């Protein structure tokens, strides 16, 4: 849990579940990719990257989006209030 001044930020229950599922999914994708690239022999690296990248990036992007979607409303509104207060007015 990070301490930012008088506030403490940590993940809520939903975000923890999302991160757990995302980690398990990334490990499963890694295992699948290693299994699929093994028969390629000399071209292992190329097959691995060609197979893993299209799986990895959407998983991470979806995980980040879901974590932001399920963050606590109070923390999100405090962040927006501080961002507006810190922004210079034109």
C-alpha positions, 0 to 999 in steps of 0.5 A: 500500500503506497502512502501519498501524504495523508491518503493511502492508495491500494487496490480494491477487491475487484482490482485484485481479482482482475490482476490475479486473472490477468497474471494467470492469463499471461502465464497461460499465454506464455505457456501456449506460445512456448509450446507452439514455437517449440517445433520451429527449431531455429525460428523459435524466436520469430515464431514466439514473438509473432505468437505472443505479442498479439496475445500479450498486448490486448491482455495488458491493455484490457487489464489496465482498462478494467482496473481503471474502470473498477477503481473506487469512486471516491479515490477517482473523484479526489484525483480529478479534483486535485488535477483540476486544482493543479492545472494552470488556468488560461 
